Amino acid sequence: MRERIWVYLGLAAIAAGAAWYALPTVDIYDDLVAAKNGQPLALIARAPVSIVLILAIGAVMFVVPSALRRIQPRFRMTLLRTAIAVGTLVCVGLVVDAGYALAVIPGIVAGVLLSQALVGALLHAPERTNLRGLGTTITGAFRGSFEMTRGHFATTLVVIVASLAIFVIPGSCALFALWVLGANAPASLLVTSPLLLLTFVYCECVRYSLIVRWYRRLAEDPSPASP
């Protein structure tokens, strides 16, 4: 996180600005009531929470390269690699969702077997490519992830669960604190909004650090299951 601390602090300042701008109209208590009445999206649909979530997604484009530099010190996140990352995440999401649509277990299996696809796609992305090459990179990442994880399925599942817990538990606590404090003292959003963003960013840094370390461990495994 220290590598891009000024970027993250800048994003936190934007979150605080969004809270200040929304302060005259925001009503967290009404959002909580709407969620209780069957509209859960009301809790995240309005600023500043919606802005924080958008900024957190954008921050991932800085978090992932920082984590990958543990393997490739000169790694840079270019526009091409950004497109590959988006394409890989979309494809993985579609496959996993299809697995969940069939039954829960196929979705879990697909999620585990393809869990290293993003890291693999970014590390092996060419400097230049066309649309066909983009597809080849993504399919190659899928195949590489499958080969790496199939012989370490249980351990990879544990790593995935741990990485999700690292993000979900602290992030949920910070979000809950924002809702509770915001409902009682709306001005607290000026503080809790940037803190929520920084919590998300820090947890993502730790999460991707764990994922990249596990990728390196799998890549160094001499067993036949590894590529």
Secondary structure as the mmCIF struct_conf table of DSSP 4:
data_model
#
loop_
_struct_conf.conf_type_id
_struct_conf.id
_struct_conf.beg_label_comp_id
_struct_conf.beg_label_asym_id
_struct_conf.beg_label_seq_id
_struct_conf.end_label_comp_id
_struct_conf.end_label_asym_id
_struct_conf.end_label_seq_id
HELX_RH_3T_P HELX_RH_3T_P1 ARG A 2 ARG A 4
HELX_RH_AL_P HELX_RH_AL_P1 ILE A 5 ALA A 22
TURN_TY1_P TURN_TY1_P1 LEU A 23 THR A 25
HELX_RH_AL_P HELX_RH_AL_P2 ILE A 28 LYS A 36
TURN_TY1_P TURN_TY1_P2 ASN A 37 GLY A 38
HELX_RH_3T_P HELX_RH_3T_P2 PRO A 40 LEU A 43
TURN_TY1_P TURN_TY1_P3 ILE A 44 ILE A 44
BEND BEND1 ALA A 45 ARG A 46
TURN_TY1_P TURN_TY1_P4 ALA A 47 PRO A 48
HELX_RH_AL_P HELX_RH_AL_P3 VAL A 49 LEU A 68
TURN_TY1_P TURN_TY1_P5 ARG A 69 ILE A 71
TURN_TY1_P TURN_TY1_P6 PRO A 73 ARG A 74
HELX_RH_AL_P HELX_RH_AL_P4 LEU A 79 LEU A 102
HELX_RH_AL_P HELX_RH_AL_P5 VAL A 104 LEU A 113
TURN_TY1_P TURN_TY1_P7 LEU A 114 GLN A 116
HELX_RH_AL_P HELX_RH_AL_P6 ALA A 117 LEU A 123
TURN_TY1_P TURN_TY1_P8 HIS A 124 HIS A 124
BEND BEND2 GLU A 127 ARG A 128
HELX_RH_AL_P HELX_RH_AL_P7 LEU A 131 THR A 149
HELX_RH_3T_P HELX_RH_3T_P3 ARG A 150 HIS A 152
HELX_RH_AL_P HELX_RH_AL_P8 PHE A 153 ASN A 184
HELX_RH_3T_P HELX_RH_3T_P4 PRO A 186 SER A 188
HELX_RH_AL_P HELX_RH_AL_P9 LEU A 189 GLU A 220
BEND BEND3 SER A 223 SER A 223
TURN_TY1_P TURN_TY1_P9 PRO A 224 ALA A 225
#
